[in-house]
Amino acid sequence: MYIIIVGAGRTGSKVIELATQDDHEVVVIERNQELAEEVSATYDCMVINADAASKEILLEAGIEEADALISTTESDSVNLMISMLGKQYGVDNLVSSINDPQHRELFGDLGVNIVESPHELNGQYLYRAVQRPQIQDFMEIAGEAEIFEVTVDEGAPVAGLSLSDADKDDLLPEETILVAIVRDGDLLIPRGGTEIQAGDTVTVFARNGATDRVTDAFART
């Protein structure tokens, strides 16, 4: 995956660390020269020391080929501008931190996956949003275990099946539990006979984390 990461502060550096560990092709844009040099010396990625809120710099970073654009600056206006440029150049996966929750709607209207109140942990949220965009939120519990929310796609393997039938078809790994379903604003506590429907927002506990096998059950085939 080709990922452009804007900002190498506390949140951005965590995203850079995770993305480079997974051997993605990463380009970092950081206007602070000292931070830019630190990232270049620490991680296996291309670093551009410049202000990302311009078409010229994003084109230099390869925005036209990018699979994902992650903006982590401390300025919501800068993050919004970068996201708008990313949308203009057709980047499929736009992710941004926001510093003021009142700006959520502005980013949402652009189709940006957002994380509020950025800090080091939320660097993991931002990176997870790129890895598995269908996951809306997640929380790590004691090592590999995670609780996360995911929306069931039309045509997903589990769509239209009861919980019992999904289990019989071995669609979910062992120690994966559907904790809750939100459907049309109503909260359902799933039982064996509860049918999973497209459009449901499902809260999932996964003992071994949100692996591809877990998330693929809820995604369009």
N, C-alpha and C positions, 0 to 999 in steps of 0.2 A: 504494500500500500504506500502511496506517495502522500505524505502528510506535511503541511506547512503549519508551523507553530509560531504564533506571534507573541512575543514577550517571554523573557527568561527569568522572571522573578520567582518567588516561592512556589506559586502554582505552576507556572510554565516549566520550571526546571523539573518538577515531578513528572509532568507529561513527557518532556524530552527524555528523561531517564527511562520511563516505561516503554515509549515508542522505539527508542534505539535498542533496548534490551530485546525487543521482539523482532529486530532486524528489519524494520520498516525503513523506507527511504525518507529521511527527515530533512527538511530545510527550516532553519530557525531565523526569524527576523527580530533583532533586538537593537534598539536605538542607543542604549547605554554601552559605551565602548568597553568598559571594564567587564560588564556581564557578558557581552558578546565574546570577548577573549576567553573568559572563564569557560563558557560553554564549548567553544572551539577546542580548548585544551582538554576538556573532560569527556566529551561525547563524540561518537562517530557520526557526524552530520555536517551538512553545509551550514554556515552561519553568515548572515548578511547584517552588517552593522548599519542600520538605517531606520527611518520611520516607515512603518508598513502601510500607513494610511494614504497610499498613492498607487495609482495604476502601474507606474513605471517599476516600482520596487516589487510589487506582487508579480508582475510579468517576469522580472528577473528571477524571482523565486520559483517560477514555473506554475503559476496559478492555473493556466489553461490545461495542464496535465494533472493537476492535483486531485486526489480522491477525497481529501478532507482538509479543512481549514479550521484551526483552533486558535481563537484569540483570547489571551489571558492578561491583557493590560489592566491597569488600575483605573482607566477612563472608560466609562460606558459609551461615551460619544465616539471614542476611537474604535472600540470593539464593534459598535454598530456600523460605523463606516466601513471597517474591514469586512464585516459580514455582508454588507450590501454589495461591495465589490466582488466578494466571493460568489454571491448569487448571480451577479451580472455575468461572471465568467463561467457559470454553469457547474460550480463545485457541488457535488451531490450531498456531501456531509458537512454542514456548517455547525460548529460548536463554539460557544462563548461563555466566559464567566460574566456575571453582572454584579455590580457593587451596590446598586439601589434597586430593591424589589419593585419599585414603581415603574421601572423600565421594562419589566417582564413582557408586557403586551407588545412593545415596539419590536422586540426581538422575535416574539412568537409570531407576529404577522409576517415576518420574513421566512418563517420556517426554521429558525435557528434553535438547536437543542441547547438549553442554557443551564448553568449551575450558579446558584446564588452564593454570596459571601465567600469569595475564594480564599482558600488556605491550602496547605500542603495536601491534606486528605482529599480535597476536592479536585486536585490534579488527577487523582485516580478516577473520579467521577467523569471528568472531561475526557480522559482517555477511553474509559469504558463506553462513553457515548459514541465514540468513533468505532470501536471494536464491534459493538452490538447496539446499533441505533434504536432497535425496537425496545430495548430496556429503558424505562423511564426513570427509575430510581433504584438504588441498591445500597445495602449495608452489609459490611463484612462482620462475621461473628466467629470468634475463636478459630483463627486460622483460615481454612479454605471455605468454610460454610458461609453462605450468603442468603440474604432475603432481598428479593427484588420484585419490581412490578413490570409487567409486560402486557401489551395489548395483543389479543388474538387476531391474526390476519384472516381474511376471507380465504378459504382454501387451505388453511393450516391443517396438519395431520390430526390435531385434537379437536378441530372445529366440528361441532355436531355430534360429538361422542360424549357419553357419560364418563364420569371419573373412573368407574369400574371398567368400562370398555377400553378406555385409554390405557389402563393398567394391564388388562388382558393382552392388548396389542403391543405391550412393552414399549410404549412411546416415551415413557419417562423413566429415568434411572431409579434404582432403589434409593431410599432415603431422600426422595423428592416429594414435597408435600405442598398441595395447593391450600393456602391458608385462608384466602378470601377471594371473592369475585365481586367486582362492581359492575352492575349492568343497568344502564339507563338511570344512573344516579342512586340505585338501590344496592345496599350491601348484602351479599349472600354468603353464608357459611357453607362451603361445599361438602356434600356427602357423597357416598358411592354412586347414587343414582342421579346426581346433579349433572345436567348437560352443560358442556362448555360451548359457548356460542361465539361466532365471529363478532368482534367489537368489544368483547368482555375485557376489562382490565383485571388481570389476575395477579394476586400476590403469591409468590412462590418461595418456599424454603428449599434450598438445594445444599445438601450436606457437602458435596464436592464442588460447590460454586456454580456460577452461571456458565457452564460449558456449552459448546456447540450442540451437543446432543440434547441438552435441556431446552435451549432457546429455539432450536430448529423445530421443535414440536409445536410451537406457537406461531411460526412464520409461514408465509405462503410458499407452497412447494412449486 
